[in-house]
Amino acid sequence: MQGKKILVTGVTGQVGFPFSMHHCKENELWAIARFNDADKKTALEEAGCHCRVVDLAEGDFGDLPQDFDYVFHFAVARISEDDFNTELRDNAEATGLLMSHCRNAQAFFHCSTTGVYQDNGHEVFTEESSLGDNHRCMMPTYSIGKIGVEAVVRFCAREYDLPTVICRLNTPYGTSGWPFYHLMMMQHDIEIPVNSDAPSEYTLFHQDDINRQAPKMLDAASVPASVFNFSGHEHVSIEEWVGYIAELTGLTPKFKSTSDTLGSVKTDNSKMQAVAGKAEVQWRDGIKRMVEAAGALKE
């Protein structure tokens, strides 16, 4: 992706920030967020991004252009309480307002989540698997809200004739992410919850592969919107990656087996591979790089 005028939302988040820092080098990149983190806004601007303070739920885009080639929508408002009115306003309605503003784009990338799938033990989910309330034990409105957003995205793609791809992201990591939080928990002697239906398996996806493969997914943008799992291809358990972190650091993990935490979410990404190719970062290499960046490798 070079020489394009692109808009990225959620640019202060775990995925959107490094994605923007990477792609602003060879594109005219506009970055929008509420920017509660002023340091990230400064870093983005110093890297050459055009930053605008926008609250998507308000639908006031100010002087934000409308002539983008591509839109990458990573923004998500996380609702900690059982408040579906706020969930649907700040995520579903907000996404509709964004797509209305950007209706003239060549393609729209919507980052959804594999948290939309109905929990089903250790099944490997395809894009045709049943949807359900996967994340209620941690975030009571999250899964239903994300399903609602997908419905809005599908409608807007047709209403505005806007080629769209919905990518259901599974367990991103890099210098941040779930494995990084587990490293911090180990450093502070905090118990790490794992599902009692062991092992707790997910399909890790390194940020480098996200940066490389997300633009390729625009080749699959269509009307009606297309839907893909967006992940690596290695199914790895929390127990396994925490064990490897322990090996690298010398720290001793404490696990807490419970039914009151997420179950396994493994995804088949063969449909994605046909469009964007195979993920390149092997999970052990990615975890080691994460631990090195945190300065936590044992001597």
C-alpha positions as CSV (number, residue, x, y, z in Angstrom):
1,M,0.0,0.0,0.0
2,Q,1.8,3.1,-1.3
3,G,0.8,6.6,-2.2
4,K,-2.8,6.2,-0.9
5,K,-4.9,8.6,1.1
6,I,-6.1,6.5,4.0
7,L,-8.1,7.0,7.2
8,V,-7.4,5.0,10.3
9,T,-9.7,5.0,13.3
10,G,-8.8,3.8,16.8
11,V,-5.3,5.0,16.3
12,T,-4.4,5.1,20.0
13,G,-5.4,1.4,20.4
14,Q,-3.3,-1.8,20.6
15,V,-3.7,-2.5,16.8
16,G,-4.4,0.9,15.3
17,F,-1.4,2.7,16.7
18,P,1.4,0.5,15.3
19,F,-0.6,0.0,12.1
20,S,-0.7,3.8,11.6
21,M,2.9,4.3,12.5
22,H,3.9,1.6,10.0
23,H,1.8,2.8,7.0
24,C,2.1,6.6,7.4
25,K,5.7,6.2,6.0
26,E,4.4,5.7,2.4
27,N,0.9,7.0,2.5
28,E,-1.1,10.1,3.3
29,L,-2.5,8.9,6.6
30,W,-5.2,10.6,8.5
31,A,-5.6,9.4,12.1
32,I,-8.8,10.0,14.2
33,A,-9.5,9.2,17.9
34,R,-10.6,10.9,21.0
35,F,-6.9,11.2,21.8
36,N,-7.1,10.9,25.6
37,D,-3.4,9.9,25.3
38,A,-1.7,13.0,24.2
39,D,1.7,11.3,23.9
40,K,0.4,9.0,21.2
41,K,-1.1,12.0,19.3
42,T,2.3,13.6,19.4
43,A,4.1,10.5,18.2
44,L,1.7,10.1,15.3
45,E,2.1,13.7,14.2
46,E,5.9,13.5,14.4
47,A,5.7,10.4,12.2
48,G,3.8,12.4,9.6
49,C,0.1,11.5,10.4
50,H,-2.6,14.1,10.1
51,C,-4.4,13.8,13.4
52,R,-7.9,14.9,14.2
53,V,-9.8,14.7,17.5
54,V,-13.1,12.9,16.6
55,D,-15.6,11.2,18.9
56,L,-17.3,8.8,16.4
57,A,-20.4,8.5,18.6
58,E,-21.0,12.2,18.2
59,G,-20.8,12.0,14.4
60,D,-19.1,15.4,14.1
61,F,-16.2,15.0,11.7
62,G,-15.3,18.7,11.5
63,D,-12.8,19.3,8.7
64,L,-12.0,15.7,8.2
65,P,-11.8,15.0,4.4
66,Q,-14.2,12.7,2.6
67,D,-12.0,11.7,-0.4
68,F,-10.1,8.8,1.1
69,D,-9.0,5.9,-1.0
70,Y,-9.2,3.4,1.9
71,V,-10.6,3.4,5.4
72,F,-9.3,1.1,8.2
73,H,-11.8,1.0,11.1
74,F,-10.1,-0.3,14.2
75,A,-11.9,1.8,16.8
76,V,-14.0,0.2,19.5
77,A,-15.5,1.7,22.6
78,R,-15.2,-0.7,25.4
79,I,-18.2,-0.7,27.7
80,S,-17.5,-2.2,31.2
81,E,-21.1,-2.3,32.4
82,D,-24.2,-4.1,31.2
83,D,-25.2,-1.1,29.2
84,F,-26.4,-2.0,25.7
85,N,-27.7,1.5,24.9
86,T,-24.2,2.9,25.2
87,E,-22.7,-0.2,23.5
88,L,-24.9,0.2,20.4
89,R,-24.6,4.0,20.3
90,D,-20.9,4.2,20.7
91,N,-20.1,1.3,18.4
92,A,-22.9,0.3,16.0
93,E,-24.4,3.8,15.4
94,A,-20.9,5.4,15.4
95,T,-19.7,3.0,12.7
96,G,-22.8,3.8,10.5
97,L,-22.0,7.5,10.8
98,L,-18.4,6.9,9.8
99,M,-19.3,4.9,6.8
100,S,-21.8,7.6,5.8
101,H,-19.0,10.2,6.0
102,C,-16.6,8.0,4.0
103,R,-19.1,6.6,1.5
104,N,-16.9,7.7,-1.5
105,A,-14.0,5.5,-0.5
106,Q,-12.7,2.9,-2.8
107,A,-12.8,0.3,0.0
108,F,-13.6,0.0,3.7
109,F,-11.9,-2.4,6.1
110,H,-13.9,-3.1,9.3
111,C,-12.0,-4.8,12.1
112,S,-14.5,-7.1,14.0
113,T,-13.6,-9.9,16.4
114,T,-13.7,-13.7,16.6
115,G,-15.5,-13.0,19.9
116,V,-18.7,-13.0,17.9
117,Y,-18.7,-16.8,17.7
118,Q,-20.9,-18.9,20.0
119,D,-18.7,-20.7,22.5
120,N,-18.3,-24.3,21.4
121,G,-15.5,-25.9,23.4
122,H,-12.5,-26.5,21.2
123,E,-14.1,-26.2,17.8
124,V,-12.2,-24.4,15.1
125,F,-14.5,-21.7,13.9
126,T,-15.0,-20.9,10.3
127,E,-16.8,-17.8,8.9
128,E,-20.0,-19.9,8.8
129,S,-19.9,-20.9,12.5
130,S,-22.8,-19.8,14.8
131,L,-22.7,-16.4,16.4
132,G,-23.3,-15.9,20.1
133,D,-22.6,-14.1,23.4
134,N,-19.0,-15.3,23.7
135,H,-17.4,-12.6,25.9
136,R,-20.2,-12.0,28.5
137,C,-18.1,-13.3,31.4
138,M,-15.5,-10.5,30.9
139,M,-17.4,-7.8,28.9
140,P,-21.1,-8.2,29.2
141,T,-22.1,-6.2,26.0
142,Y,-19.0,-6.9,23.8
143,S,-20.0,-9.8,21.7
144,I,-23.6,-8.8,21.0
145,G,-22.4,-5.2,20.3
146,K,-19.9,-6.4,17.8
147,I,-22.5,-8.5,16.1
148,G,-24.7,-5.4,15.9
149,V,-21.8,-3.4,14.4
150,E,-21.4,-6.1,11.7
151,A,-25.0,-5.7,10.8
152,V,-24.6,-2.0,10.4
153,V,-21.5,-2.4,8.3
154,R,-23.3,-4.9,6.0
155,F,-26.2,-2.4,5.6
156,C,-24.0,0.5,4.8
157,A,-21.9,-1.4,2.3
158,R,-25.1,-2.0,0.3
159,E,-26.7,1.4,1.0
160,Y,-23.7,3.4,-0.1
161,D,-22.4,0.9,-2.7
162,L,-19.1,0.9,-0.6
163,P,-16.9,-2.1,-1.2
164,T,-16.4,-3.5,2.3
165,V,-14.5,-6.4,4.0
166,I,-15.3,-7.5,7.6
167,C,-12.3,-9.0,9.3
168,R,-12.8,-11.0,12.5
169,L,-9.6,-10.5,14.5
170,N,-8.3,-13.3,16.7
171,T,-5.8,-12.5,19.6
172,P,-3.4,-9.8,18.3
173,Y,-0.1,-9.4,20.0
174,G,3.2,-7.7,19.5
175,T,4.8,-5.4,22.1
176,S,1.4,-5.4,23.7
177,G,-1.6,-7.7,23.8
178,W,-2.8,-10.6,25.9
179,P,0.6,-12.4,26.2
180,F,2.1,-9.1,27.3
181,Y,-0.5,-8.7,30.1
182,H,0.3,-12.3,31.2
183,L,4.0,-11.3,31.4
184,M,3.1,-8.4,33.6
185,M,0.9,-10.6,35.8
186,M,3.8,-13.0,36.2
187,Q,6.1,-10.1,37.2
188,H,3.6,-9.1,39.9
189,D,2.8,-12.6,41.1
190,I,-0.9,-12.4,39.9
191,E,-2.9,-15.5,39.1
192,I,-3.6,-16.0,35.4
193,P,-7.1,-17.3,34.8
194,V,-7.5,-20.2,32.4
195,N,-10.7,-22.0,31.4
196,S,-11.5,-25.2,33.3
197,D,-12.1,-26.8,29.9
198,A,-8.4,-26.9,29.3
199,P,-6.3,-26.0,27.4
200,S,-7.4,-22.4,26.7
201,E,-6.5,-22.2,23.0
202,Y,-6.5,-19.2,20.6
203,T,-5.0,-18.3,17.2
204,L,-2.3,-15.8,17.8
205,F,-1.7,-13.0,15.2
206,H,1.4,-10.9,15.4
207,Q,1.2,-7.1,14.7
208,D,3.8,-7.4,11.9
209,D,1.4,-9.8,10.0
210,I,-1.5,-7.5,10.7
211,N,0.3,-4.5,9.3
212,R,1.2,-6.6,6.2
213,Q,-2.0,-8.5,5.6
214,A,-4.7,-5.9,6.4
215,P,-4.2,-3.9,3.2
216,K,-4.2,-7.1,1.2
217,M,-7.7,-7.9,2.5
218,L,-9.0,-4.8,0.7
219,D,-8.7,-7.0,-2.5
220,A,-11.7,-8.9,-1.1
221,A,-13.8,-5.8,-0.3
222,S,-17.2,-6.1,-2.0
223,V,-20.9,-5.3,-2.1
224,P,-22.4,-7.0,-0.2
225,A,-19.7,-7.0,2.4
226,S,-17.4,-10.0,2.5
227,V,-16.5,-11.7,5.9
228,F,-13.2,-13.3,6.9
229,N,-11.5,-14.7,9.9
230,F,-8.4,-12.5,10.4
231,S,-5.7,-14.4,12.3
232,G,-2.5,-16.4,12.2
233,H,-2.7,-20.1,11.6
234,E,-1.0,-21.4,14.8
235,H,-3.4,-22.5,17.6
236,V,-1.7,-21.8,20.9
237,S,-2.9,-22.2,24.4
238,I,-2.5,-19.6,27.2
239,E,-0.8,-22.4,29.2
240,E,1.7,-22.9,26.3
241,W,2.6,-19.3,25.7
242,V,2.8,-18.5,29.4
243,G,5.1,-21.6,29.8
244,Y,7.4,-20.2,27.1
245,I,7.4,-16.8,28.7
246,A,8.4,-18.5,32.0
247,E,11.3,-20.3,30.1
248,L,12.5,-17.0,28.7
249,T,12.2,-14.9,31.9
250,G,12.7,-17.4,34.7
251,L,9.4,-16.2,36.2
252,T,7.0,-18.7,37.8
253,P,3.4,-18.4,36.6
254,K,0.4,-19.1,38.8
255,F,-2.7,-20.4,37.0
256,K,-6.2,-20.2,38.2
257,S,-8.6,-22.7,36.6
258,T,-12.1,-21.4,36.4
259,S,-15.3,-21.6,34.3
260,D,-15.7,-17.8,34.7
261,T,-13.3,-16.8,32.0
262,L,-13.1,-17.0,28.2
263,G,-13.2,-20.4,26.6
264,S,-11.1,-21.4,23.6
265,V,-11.5,-19.3,20.4
266,K,-9.6,-21.0,17.5
267,T,-10.2,-19.9,14.0
268,D,-9.7,-21.4,10.5
269,N,-8.0,-18.8,8.3
270,S,-7.8,-20.7,5.0
271,K,-10.3,-18.3,3.4
272,M,-8.1,-15.3,4.5
273,Q,-4.9,-17.1,3.3
274,A,-6.4,-17.3,-0.2
275,V,-6.5,-13.5,-0.3
276,A,-3.6,-12.3,1.8
277,G,-1.2,-15.2,2.1
278,K,0.1,-16.9,5.2
279,A,1.1,-15.2,8.4
280,E,4.9,-15.1,8.6
281,V,5.7,-14.6,12.3
282,Q,6.0,-17.9,14.2
283,W,4.5,-17.6,17.6
284,R,7.6,-18.4,19.6
285,D,9.6,-15.8,17.7
286,G,6.9,-13.2,18.3
287,I,6.7,-14.0,22.1
288,K,10.5,-13.8,22.4
289,R,10.6,-10.5,20.6
290,M,7.9,-9.2,23.0
291,V,9.8,-10.3,26.1
292,E,13.0,-8.7,24.7
293,A,11.2,-5.4,24.0
294,A,9.9,-5.5,27.6
295,G,13.5,-6.0,28.9
296,A,12.4,-9.2,30.7
297,L,14.7,-11.8,29.2
298,K,16.7,-13.6,31.8
299,E,20.4,-13.2,31.7
